[in-house]
Amino acid sequence: MKLEKNALHYLEEKGKLLQKMAQDIWEHPQLGGQETYAVKLITEELTKAGFTIEENIGGIPTAFVASWGKGRPIIGILGEYDALPGLSQQVLSQKKPVQEGAPGHGCGHNLLGVASLGAALAIKAAMEKEGINGTIRYYGCPAEETLIGKVFMAREGVFNDLDVALTWHPMNLNLVWDSSCLAMNSFKLNFYGKSAHAAAMPHMGRSALDGVMLTDVGINYLREHIIPEARVHGVITNGGLAPNVVPDYAQAWYFVRAPHREQVEEIYQRILKIAEGAALMSDTKYEVEFIAGCYEYLPNETIGEVMREKMEKLGAPQFTSEEKRFAQELESTLPREMVEGALRGYGLTREEGGGSLCDRILKSSGPYGKGKVMPGSTDVGDVSFLVPTAQFMTAGMPVGVAAHSWQSTASFGSSIGAKAMLFAAKILALTAAELINTPEAINKAKEEHKQVTRNKEYKSPLPNDLKSNL
Ligand SMILES: [Zn+2]
């Protein structure tokens, strides 16, 4: 109990400073792999507090691990800080970028990285004060949006010795993330043919675009014969330059997703066969360019229960009438059907959610409920396959607003986001404190993890020779 009290006290004292830091990162948004601004701020604080920092994990300059303490348990807290392209936006309820076309924190990772930092610093301070043994690690995970950071870090083995991993995500509700999500592969298919005058000498040409088109037709036929939960979606990133030149180069980019890693592997292999067939038909050649891959997310229920208990005990952040008004204004920029549709998707009425801003702790239901598979992907999946992992979300934006929008950038940069961040830091710290105090809970979480993974060995989704291009 003392550990929890001390950690909370630390966060009460340092709250303003952390909120300022999250704001500072929001004002300096950088894309995945380029997050030098956030990394400098965060590592400076960790170093000041006595953490040792290992940088450049997996050859990614903005990936790092900060460690403090000794012995077990080893608690990992995951932080992210990358922004999204084109989502620059001021804290306003009309679309107005800070800088046209610039990146913005539409996924709230400015809050994510700082809350995790606050939790790591708070629990460390509390352990030091009480003279409690154990190790706290902060994982600086870059490029989450492209599902790259943690997968490359996992390949280096940096998560392997953790007892548990904790994280969170700013969103529009307050709940523990009990659902799984989809495993995924992202890859490009490059086709090579021969160029020729498309009218005068078409017989001399072999169209790389034909290879791409035939692949896509093949994938459309494949969809009938894969599990309905799987998703295959793609774009043609290069289809040639002019109609009168037979393209000697063309490229398509696909994502394959499914509830389990093995299913992704299987569908992926079948797509490569389709590409091979397409190359044969068009008399072209093709090459695979593997971009990224990840595991499905395995929520650890034992730790999830601890998180839920802490959230319920602390109570959700409350908002001022000014913040509520701003949230309503942001929602009013969207079609009514869309806002209502979002609520329906969560299985909530307006009253149950607490209005435009969720001001209560909800039971995990809808897409975040137990046994559900949310149709998205996260590189937290790889960590969750390696060690018991749990995460929760807190309301940093209005219920009816979608993440990755200018409205979400505005909200994550406002005092609404700042409140969500501090609440998250407290929940992470309290969960860590409880786990440190009760080794049985950690053992139970590990036992559960063993059962869920059925002792299957983690095999990196990345080809052995693949280097990060960050
Ligand atoms: Zn995110």
Boltz pocket constraint, residues with backbone or C-beta under 6 A from the ligand:
constraints:
  - pocket:
      binder: B
      contacts: [[A, 107], [A, 108], [A, 109], [A, 144], [A, 169]]
      max_distance: 6.0
